[in-house]
Amino acid sequence: MQTPHRLVFFANPGAREGRVISRLHAVLKKIPALAEQSETVCVRSGDEIRSALRQIRDDAISVAVGGDGTINMLVRALREENMRARPVGVLPFGTGNAFAHAIGVGKIPRALAALASREVRSLDLMITTHPEAPIALVSISAGFESKFLWHYANWRKWTPLGGGLMSFVRTSASTCKSIMLTCDDTPFVTADERIYNAGLYNMPCYAFGRTVFPNADPADGLAYALACSSTWIYWKTLLQGYRENQPATASSPRTQSWHNAYIETNHPLQVDGEVVTGGAFHVHIESKALHVLVAPKQREIA
């Protein structure tokens, strides 16, 4: 079945306590011109996204309705269906929305402006050999971030807020060993070090849209590696952002830009906010492999 619509919204009907579809339709109802160009496809898995992609026209623009995990799943499906040249859009209905904030569409009016304008920007992708996570748009990390998300995935069924608090209390103060990270054939973190969190980051924004790497260019063929040995260093960096060209001190994070990386750990990993099993795998930057809709400067649709 082919569709005349230019925008196809991919949304998980079970996300956000089952309110994603009604929220999407409420937003589109306010913009009849955009609504007339669109349709909604309910999907719960990558397989369902791939099946739906085979049914839409070549000129349709796929839009991820959700957070970082949703856009990751959509981009992965497009690549697996040999549709990687197609642009994608984002409606930031997720929890963190780091990717949306990084490309300037972290707020609904800005995201709608991007969908209306069809302005496309090409960005880098992190490509991995991990069997569960072949791509990452924003981040790959082990330590506090992955442990927190692992516990939260188990406890959020009780209450999202209570699950988040329990996860934070359980994981916020501990460090761990057995994380090895190599960047461009240079050891960055060794397996015998005690590390609070170590990861690879490809976007300036992280953690609910905070600008952690203000000088990061997601289209320059490079990404950041960042390792924090203590709770204090991690939270200081997250709250204040990483400042380049500052003298290294005992309270500074360890950083390095990279093009090729290697990770080996028996701890869980987080990839774009989703938890996967640890292991040993390679990561490289595929330059300007992702084509996304971005909002024109100073333009919004209310």
VOPAGU-2260 file (C-alpha; in pm, 1 decimal, decimal comma):
REM VOPAGU-2260
SITE   aa  ch    i         X         Y         Z
SITE  MET   A    0       0,0       0,0       0,0
SITE  GLN   A    1     134,4     335,7    -101,5
SITE  THR   A    2      48,9     656,1      73,4
SITE  PRO   A    3      19,3    1007,5     -70,1
SITE  HIS   A    4     147,7    1159,9     248,6
SITE  ARG   A    5     491,3    1314,6     276,2
SITE  LEU   A    6     528,6    1264,4     655,0
SITE  VAL   A    7     493,0     925,4     823,6
SITE  PHE   A    8     496,2     937,3    1204,4
SITE  PHE   A    9     629,3     622,3    1370,1
SITE  ALA   A   10     497,5     598,5    1725,4
SITE  ASN   A   11     486,2     327,7    1990,8
SITE  PRO   A   12     129,3     323,9    2126,2
SITE  GLY   A   13     247,5     181,2    2458,0
SITE  ALA   A   14     504,6     452,3    2529,2
SITE  ARG   A   15     458,3     730,1    2785,2
SITE  GLU   A   16     185,7     537,8    2968,8
SITE  GLY   A   17      -3,3     490,2    2642,5
SITE  ARG   A   18     -46,5     861,1    2571,6
SITE  VAL   A   19     186,9     904,9    2273,2
SITE  ILE   A   20     -73,7     862,2    1997,8
SITE  SER   A   21    -331,4    1091,6    2157,8
SITE  ARG   A   22     -64,4    1352,4    2224,7
SITE  LEU   A   23      59,0    1334,2    1864,7
SITE  HIS   A   24    -291,6    1377,2    1725,0
SITE  ALA   A   25    -356,3    1668,3    1960,9
SITE  VAL   A   26     -44,5    1844,1    1831,0
SITE  LEU   A   27    -129,7    1782,4    1466,2
SITE  LYS   A   28    -490,9    1893,6    1512,8
SITE  LYS   A   29    -363,8    2245,6    1578,2
SITE  ILE   A   30    -180,3    2249,2    1243,3
SITE  PRO   A   31    -423,2    2128,9     973,9
SITE  ALA   A   32    -180,9    2194,3     687,1
SITE  LEU   A   33      78,6    1964,8     842,6
SITE  ALA   A   34    -179,1    1706,9     947,6
SITE  GLU   A   35    -307,2    1678,0     588,7
SITE  GLN   A   36      41,0    1576,2     475,1
SITE  SER   A   37      86,3    1307,1     737,9
SITE  GLU   A   38     -16,9     966,3     863,9
SITE  THR   A   39      58,9     774,5    1183,7
SITE  VAL   A   40     196,8     422,0    1196,7
SITE  CYS   A   41     186,9     235,2    1528,8
SITE  VAL   A   42     502,6      29,6    1581,9
SITE  ARG   A   43     640,1    -161,0    1879,2
SITE  SER   A   44     963,2    -303,2    1738,9
SITE  GLY   A   45    1229,8    -266,5    1474,0
SITE  ASP   A   46    1065,1    -544,5    1273,1
SITE  GLU   A   47     739,2    -350,1    1261,4
SITE  ILE   A   48     922,0     -34,1    1152,5
SITE  ARG   A   49    1099,7    -220,5     872,7
SITE  SER   A   50     772,0    -372,6     753,5
SITE  ALA   A   51     605,7     -30,1     748,7
SITE  LEU   A   52     898,5     129,9     565,5
SITE  ARG   A   53     853,1    -114,2     277,1
SITE  GLN   A   54     496,6      10,9     230,3
SITE  ILE   A   55     556,0     386,9     207,5
SITE  ARG   A   56     652,2     595,0     -91,3
SITE  ASP   A   57    1014,2     672,1    -168,0
SITE  ASP   A   58     954,7    1044,6    -118,6
SITE  ALA   A   59     796,0    1001,8     227,7
SITE  ILE   A   60     981,8    1138,0     527,8
SITE  SER   A   61     986,6     911,8     833,3
SITE  VAL   A   62     942,3    1085,1    1169,3
SITE  ALA   A   63    1034,0     926,3    1504,1
SITE  VAL   A   64     777,9    1016,1    1771,0
SITE  GLY   A   65     966,3     963,7    2097,2
SITE  GLY   A   66    1312,9     996,6    2245,1
SITE  ASP   A   67    1665,2     885,4    2165,4
SITE  GLY   A   68    1577,4     515,6    2162,1
SITE  THR   A   69    1297,9     570,9    1911,0
SITE  ILE   A   70    1505,7     770,7    1664,0
SITE  ASN   A   71    1786,0     514,1    1699,3
SITE  MET   A   72    1543,6     232,6    1613,9
SITE  LEU   A   73    1408,7     420,8    1311,7
SITE  VAL   A   74    1753,9     506,2    1174,0
SITE  ARG   A   75    1866,0     146,2    1225,1
SITE  ALA   A   76    1562,1      19,8    1033,6
SITE  LEU   A   77    1625,0     261,4     746,3
SITE  ARG   A   78    1982,1     138,8     716,5
SITE  GLU   A   79    1878,3    -225,3     728,2
SITE  GLU   A   80    1627,1    -159,6     449,8
SITE  ASN   A   81    1892,7      17,3     236,9
SITE  MET   A   82    1710,6     348,4     278,6
SITE  ARG   A   83    1993,9     530,8     452,8
SITE  ALA   A   84    1982,2     825,5     212,6
SITE  ARG   A   85    1628,6     917,5     325,0
SITE  PRO   A   86    1596,4    1207,1     570,0
SITE  VAL   A   87    1431,0    1155,0     908,2
SITE  GLY   A   88    1249,0    1386,2    1144,4
SITE  VAL   A   89    1196,6    1387,0    1519,8
SITE  LEU   A   90     907,2    1481,5    1748,2
SITE  PRO   A   91    1063,3    1488,1    2097,4
SITE  PHE   A   92     809,1    1292,9    2300,5
SITE  GLY   A   93    1071,9    1097,0    2493,0
SITE  THR   A   94    1223,8    1140,0    2836,9
SITE  GLY   A   95    1573,5    1271,0    2767,4
SITE  ASN   A   96    1553,4    1384,8    2402,3
SITE  ALA   A   97    1928,5    1449,9    2390,0
SITE  PHE   A   98    1942,2    1397,5    2013,8
SITE  ALA   A   99    1652,1    1632,6    1947,3
SITE  HIS   A  100    1806,7    1904,0    2164,4
SITE  ALA   A  101    2142,9    1859,9    1990,1
SITE  ILE   A  102    1992,4    1934,0    1648,6
SITE  GLY   A  103    1781,1    2221,7    1777,5
SITE  VAL   A  104    1439,3    2053,2    1784,5
SITE  GLY   A  105    1415,0    1969,5    2152,9
SITE  LYS   A  106    1094,0    2172,1    2188,2
SITE  ILE   A  107     775,2    2083,1    2001,2
SITE  PRO   A  108     741,8    2419,6    1816,3
SITE  ARG   A  109    1096,0    2386,5    1684,6
SITE  ALA   A  110    1039,4    2024,6    1583,1
SITE  LEU   A  111     722,8    2121,2    1394,7
SITE  ALA   A  112     910,4    2399,2    1218,3
SITE  ALA   A  113    1166,6    2143,6    1102,6
SITE  LEU   A  114     894,0    1915,8     967,9
SITE  ALA   A  115     736,4    2206,5     781,6
SITE  SER   A  116    1058,3    2342,6     632,6
SITE  ARG   A  117    1211,3    2011,1     513,8
SITE  GLU   A  118    1558,1    2159,3     573,5
SITE  VAL   A  119    1807,4    1869,9     595,3
SITE  ARG   A  120    2142,4    1849,1     774,0
SITE  SER   A  121    2384,1    1556,8     742,3
SITE  LEU   A  122    2544,9    1430,4    1065,9
SITE  ASP   A  123    2792,1    1163,8    1170,3
SITE  LEU   A  124    2689,9     823,7    1303,4
SITE  MET   A  125    2870,5     593,0    1544,1
SITE  ILE   A  126    2875,9     250,2    1378,7
SITE  THR   A  127    2950,7     -48,0    1602,3
SITE  THR   A  128    3011,5    -421,9    1577,9
SITE  HIS   A  129    2795,9    -483,6    1885,6
SITE  PRO   A  130    2522,4    -730,4    1779,1
SITE  GLU   A  131    2250,1    -557,5    1983,1
SITE  ALA   A  132    2341,9    -199,5    1897,2
SITE  PRO   A  133    2487,5    -154,4    1547,7
SITE  ILE   A  134    2449,9     225,6    1558,8
SITE  ALA   A  135    2455,0     505,0    1815,0
SITE  LEU   A  136    2347,0     862,2    1749,7
SITE  VAL   A  137    2429,2    1019,3    2085,2
SITE  SER   A  138    2629,9     802,2    2325,1
SITE  ILE   A  139    2770,6     466,8    2430,6
SITE  SER   A  140    2882,0     432,0    2791,4
SITE  ALA   A  141    2945,7     201,8    3085,1
SITE  GLY   A  142    2946,0     275,8    3455,5
SITE  PHE   A  143    2694,9     496,6    3632,5
SITE  GLU   A  144    2484,0     573,2    3323,9
SITE  SER   A  145    2435,9     211,1    3222,5
SITE  LYS   A  146    2386,2      85,5    3579,6
SITE  PHE   A  147    2128,0     354,6    3651,5
SITE  LEU   A  148    1931,5     275,2    3335,7
SITE  TRP   A  149    1951,0     -99,4    3401,3
SITE  HIS   A  150    1798,5     -57,2    3747,5
SITE  TYR   A  151    1546,8     198,0    3621,6
SITE  ALA   A  152    1423,2     -40,5    3351,9
SITE  ASN   A  153    1344,6    -292,8    3625,8
SITE  TRP   A  154    1192,0     -52,3    3878,5
SITE  ARG   A  155    1004,1     201,3    3665,8
SITE  LYS   A  156     705,7     -37,2    3639,0
SITE  TRP   A  157     617,9      55,9    3996,7
SITE  THR   A  158     629,4     431,5    3941,7
SITE  PRO   A  159     860,7     628,4    3709,4
SITE  LEU   A  160     955,5     876,1    3982,4
SITE  GLY   A  161    1000,9     614,7    4252,3
SITE  GLY   A  162    1193,9     390,3    4017,2
SITE  GLY   A  163    1423,6     677,6    3922,9
SITE  LEU   A  164    1494,1     765,6    4285,7
SITE  MET   A  165    1561,8     403,9    4379,9
SITE  SER   A  166    1792,4     361,2    4079,6
SITE  PHE   A  167    1982,5     677,7    4161,8
SITE  VAL   A  168    2033,1     581,9    4526,1
SITE  ARG   A  169    2150,9     235,8    4424,8
SITE  THR   A  170    2405,8     351,3    4166,1
SITE  SER   A  171    2503,7     714,3    4225,8
SITE  ALA   A  172    2806,7     661,5    4449,3
SITE  SER   A  173    2978,6     347,7    4318,4
SITE  THR   A  174    3273,4     304,9    4083,3
SITE  CYS   A  175    3371,2     -10,1    3895,6
SITE  LYS   A  176    3656,1    -184,5    3717,9
SITE  SER   A  177    3664,8    -399,5    3403,8
SITE  ILE   A  178    3596,3    -121,5    3153,5
SITE  MET   A  179    3854,9    -100,1    2876,5
SITE  LEU   A  180    3835,0     175,9    2617,5
SITE  THR   A  181    4084,2     242,5    2338,7
SITE  CYS   A  182    4067,3     544,7    2108,9
SITE  ASP   A  183    4252,5     545,8    1776,8
SITE  ASP   A  184    4479,3     263,3    1902,3
SITE  THR   A  185    4568,6     457,5    2218,6
SITE  PRO   A  186    4460,1     322,2    2560,7
SITE  PHE   A  187    4209,3     559,7    2716,0
SITE  VAL   A  188    4070,1     354,6    3006,7
SITE  THR   A  189    4234,3      33,2    3127,9
SITE  ALA   A  190    4050,4    -261,7    3279,2
SITE  ASP   A  191    4218,9    -231,2    3619,5
SITE  GLU   A  192    4115,2     134,1    3675,9
SITE  ARG   A  193    3828,2     227,4    3901,6
SITE  ILE   A  194    3593,1     439,9    3690,9
SITE  TYR   A  195    3264,1     609,8    3773,9
SITE  ASN   A  196    3159,8     642,2    3409,2
SITE  ALA   A  197    3331,2     616,4    3071,6
SITE  GLY   A  198    3180,9     662,6    2730,2
SITE  LEU   A  199    3177,9     783,6    2371,8
SITE  TYR   A  200    2971,8    1091,9    2284,4
SITE  ASN   A  201    2885,0    1227,0    1941,7
SITE  MET   A  202    2656,9    1523,0    2019,9
SITE  PRO   A  203    2697,6    1850,9    2211,5
SITE  CYS   A  204    2385,3    1782,9    2419,0
SITE  TYR   A  205    2321,2    1507,7    2666,4
SITE  ALA   A  206    2105,8    1431,8    2970,7
SITE  PHE   A  207    1773,0    1610,1    2907,8
SITE  GLY   A  208    1928,4    1856,4    2666,4
SITE  ARG   A  209    2218,0    1981,3    2876,0
SITE  THR   A  210    2505,6    2111,1    2662,7
SITE  VAL   A  211    2795,4    1905,4    2792,4
SITE  PHE   A  212    3027,7    1943,3    2491,3
SITE  PRO   A  213    2970,8    2299,0    2364,8
SITE  ASN   A  214    3241,1    2272,2    2097,0
SITE  ALA   A  215    3132,0    1935,0    1960,7
SITE  ASP   A  216    3053,2    1930,6    1589,0
SITE  PRO   A  217    2840,4    1624,4    1505,2
SITE  ALA   A  218    2944,4    1651,0    1139,8
SITE  ASP   A  219    3323,8    1670,0    1166,0
SITE  GLY   A  220    3405,1    1297,9    1152,5
SITE  LEU   A  221    3512,5    1289,5    1518,1
SITE  ALA   A  222    3350,0    1227,0    1855,7
SITE  TYR   A  223    3450,3    1263,6    2222,3
SITE  ALA   A  224    3560,9    1001,2    2468,3
SITE  LEU   A  225    3507,9    1104,5    2830,0
SITE  ALA   A  226    3600,1     919,1    3147,8
SITE  CYS   A  227    3523,7    1030,5    3503,1
SITE  SER   A  228    3701,5     860,4    3790,0
SITE  SER   A  229    3470,5     990,0    4062,6
SITE  THR   A  230    3115,5    1095,8    4134,8
SITE  TRP   A  231    3226,3    1456,1    4183,7
SITE  ILE   A  232    3401,7    1479,5    3846,5
SITE  TYR   A  233    3107,0    1328,5    3660,7
SITE  TRP   A  234    2839,2    1553,4    3806,7
SITE  LYS   A  235    3055,9    1862,2    3783,9
SITE  THR   A  236    3112,7    1793,9    3412,9
SITE  LEU   A  237    2747,0    1717,0    3349,5
SITE  LEU   A  238    2623,8    2032,2    3522,8
SITE  GLN   A  239    2892,0    2276,0    3406,8
SITE  GLY   A  240    2984,4    2123,1    3072,1
SITE  TYR   A  241    3324,9    2022,5    2947,5
SITE  ARG   A  242    3554,1    2319,9    2900,7
SITE  GLU   A  243    3825,0    2272,5    2642,7
SITE  ASN   A  244    4172,4    2421,9    2676,3
SITE  GLN   A  245    4145,6    2430,6    3055,4
SITE  PRO   A  246    4443,9    2317,5    3263,8
SITE  ALA   A  247    4408,3    1953,5    3369,4
SITE  THR   A  248    4356,0    1908,8    3742,8
SITE  ALA   A  249    4270,8    1624,0    3976,9
SITE  SER   A  250    3903,1    1717,6    3940,2
SITE  SER   A  251    3905,4    1722,7    3558,5
SITE  PRO   A  252    3754,4    1450,8    3341,4
SITE  ARG   A  253    3974,6    1262,9    3097,1
SITE  THR   A  254    3884,4    1344,1    2735,4
SITE  GLN   A  255    4000,7    1264,5    2386,2
SITE  SER   A  256    3861,4    1306,0    2036,9
SITE  TRP   A  257    3854,7     991,5    1824,5
SITE  HIS   A  258    3753,5     836,0    1494,7
SITE  ASN   A  259    3794,7     466,0    1578,2
SITE  ALA   A  260    3738,8     314,1    1922,4
SITE  TYR   A  261    3732,0     -24,3    2094,0
SITE  ILE   A  262    3532,8    -114,9    2406,9
SITE  GLU   A  263    3557,3    -424,8    2621,2
SITE  THR   A  264    3356,5    -470,5    2941,0
SITE  ASN   A  265    3146,8    -723,9    3129,1
SITE  HIS   A  266    2921,4    -446,8    3262,1
SITE  PRO   A  267    2594,8    -345,4    3094,3
SITE  LEU   A  268    2618,4     -65,8    2839,9
SITE  GLN   A  269    2382,4     216,1    2756,8
SITE  VAL   A  270    2340,0     308,3    2392,3
SITE  ASP   A  271    2123,9     614,6    2325,5
SITE  GLY   A  272    1947,1     562,5    2656,3
SITE  GLU   A  273    1877,4     190,3    2606,5
SITE  VAL   A  274    2057,5     -85,5    2798,9
SITE  VAL   A  275    2240,3    -365,6    2615,0
SITE  THR   A  276    2473,1    -640,2    2733,6
SITE  GLY   A  277    2845,4    -577,1    2762,3
SITE  GLY   A  278    3107,9    -737,0    2544,3
SITE  ALA   A  279    3398,1    -651,4    2317,0
SITE  PHE   A  280    3332,6    -447,7    2003,4
SITE  HIS   A  281    3464,0    -177,3    1773,2
SITE  VAL   A  282    3313,2     163,8    1700,0
SITE  HIS   A  283    3390,6     399,9    1415,6
SITE  ILE   A  284    3251,5     729,0    1289,5
SITE  GLU   A  285    3071,4     718,0     956,6
SITE  SER   A  286    3090,5    1074,7     837,3
SITE  LYS   A  287    2764,6    1252,8     748,8
SITE  ALA   A  288    2574,9     924,9     725,7
SITE  LEU   A  289    2257,5    1051,3     894,3
SITE  HIS   A  290    2023,5    1301,9     726,7
SITE  VAL   A  291    1785,9    1480,7     962,9
SITE  LEU   A  292    1532,8    1761,5     941,2
SITE  VAL   A  293    1638,7    2069,9    1133,7
SITE  ALA   A  294    1446,9    2386,8    1209,8
SITE  PRO   A  295    1528,8    2713,5    1030,5
SITE  LYS   A  296    1675,2    2969,1    1265,1
SITE  GLN   A  297    1422,3    3156,2    1479,0
SITE  ARG   A  298    1126,3    2983,6    1316,9
SITE  GLU   A  299     864,4    2795,6    1514,8
SITE  ILE   A  300     512,8    2668,0    1464,3
SITE  ALA   A  301     294,5    2717,3    1770,3
